[in-house]
Structure formats: C-alpha cells, structure tokens
Amino acid sequence: MTTLWRMESNGIARERMMALNFTDPLARSDDKVAQANRSSTDDQRRELAVAIAELKRRTGAARVALVGSSRGGYAIRNVIKNGGAGDVSHAVLCGTPNH
C-alpha cells in the first residue's frame, strides 16, 4: 500500500495500478513437490500472468510496468522469461537476489 500511495502522490492514477498479494506467498521446500499453503514458482508465474492480463483489460494498456519485492521479483522474471515479455514495459526488482 505504501508503494501505491507513493506512486499516486507522484501523479499515477490509482485506477491504473494494482497490488497483488499471492495466494500462497511462501515457497515450497522442494519446488516440484506439492506442499500445503505454499506455492511453486510456476504457481506464482501463472497468478502474476492472470493479474497482468486483468490490469491490461481494465486499463486498456498495451504493456504494464511491474515492481516486485523479494520473491515477487522471481515471479516477474519468470513471466518475462516464459512468454510474457511483450506485456511488460519495465520491471523493477527490489530485494530480489540476482545471480
């Protein structure tokens, strides 16, 4: 919410933004093994792709800028790498480990 407020106070219309809280934000111990209340990298990629499509539909934007923190940055990179690059104009990764 703080990020939305900062963007809005700098002239970005609230209706052109969206905040996403992943359904199961915690990572699995083993990404390939289902675990209650935890998501795989692919789960998060799919959930982010749906959110991007919804924001584009709602705003009419051709592409969106994404800001992700920590594990959210991994989801952003995963979307871009696996077919979503054309939907993304900018990606800002905050506190996401980069090789």
C-alpha positions in Angstrom: 0.0 0.0 0.0 2.9 2.3 0.7 4.2 1.9 -2.9 0.7 2.6 -4.3 0.4 5.7 -2.2 3.9 6.9 -3.3 3.0 6.3 -7.0 -0.4 8.0 -6.6 1.2 11.0 -4.8 3.5 11.4 -7.8 0.7 11.6 -10.4 -0.1 8.0 -11.3 -3.8 7.4 -11.3 -4.9 4.8 -8.7 -7.2 3.1 -11.3 -4.1 2.4 -13.5 -2.4 0.5 -10.7 -2.9 -2.9 -9.0 -1.3 -4.5 -5.9 -1.1 -8.3 -5.9 -0.8 -10.5 -2.9 0.0 -14.0 -4.0 -2.5 -16.7 -2.8 0.3 -18.7 -1.2 3.3 -16.4 -0.9 5.6 -18.9 0.8 7.9 -21.1 -1.4 7.8 -24.8 -1.2 10.7 -26.7 0.4 11.1 -28.6 -2.9 9.5 -26.6 -5.8 8.3 -29.9 -7.6 6.6 -31.3 -4.5 3.1 -30.0 -3.5 3.1 -28.6 0.0 0.0 -27.1 1.8 -0.2 -23.3 1.8 3.0 -22.9 -0.3 3.4 -22.2 -4.0 5.7 -23.3 -6.7 7.5 -20.9 -9.0 5.1 -21.9 -11.7 2.0 -21.2 -9.5 3.3 -17.7 -8.9 4.1 -17.2 -12.6 0.5 -18.2 -13.6 -1.0 -16.0 -10.9 1.0 -13.0 -12.0 0.2 -13.6 -15.7 -3.5 -13.5 -14.8 -3.1 -10.3 -12.8 -1.2 -8.7 -15.8 -4.0 -9.7 -18.2 -6.6 -8.2 -15.8 -4.7 -4.9 -15.4 -4.3 -4.6 -19.2 -8.0 -5.4 -19.7 -9.1 -2.9 -17.1 -6.8 0.0 -18.2 -6.6 -0.7 -21.9 -2.8 -0.5 -21.6 -0.7 -2.5 -24.2 2.0 -3.2 -21.6 2.5 -2.8 -17.9 5.3 -1.8 -15.5 5.9 -4.3 -12.7 7.5 -3.7 -9.3 8.3 -6.7 -7.2 9.9 -7.3 -3.8 11.8 -10.3 -2.7 10.2 -13.5 -4.1 7.8 -11.3 -6.2 10.9 -10.4 -8.3 11.3 -14.1 -9.2 7.7 -14.2 -10.4 8.3 -11.2 -12.6 11.5 -12.6 -14.1 9.6 -15.9 -14.7 6.8 -14.2 -16.5 9.2 -12.3 -18.7 11.3 -15.3 -19.5 8.3 -17.6 -20.2 6.2 -15.7 -22.8 5.1 -12.5 -21.0 7.9 -10.2 -22.1 5.6 -8.5 -24.6 3.2 -7.5 -21.8 5.9 -5.8 -19.7 7.4 -2.4 -20.4 9.5 -2.1 -17.2 10.5 -4.4 -14.4 11.8 -3.1 -11.0 13.1 -5.8 -8.7 13.6 -4.8 -5.0 15.5 -7.0 -2.7 15.4 -9.9 -5.2 18.6 -11.9 -5.4 20.2 -11.6 -8.8 22.9 -14.1 -9.7 
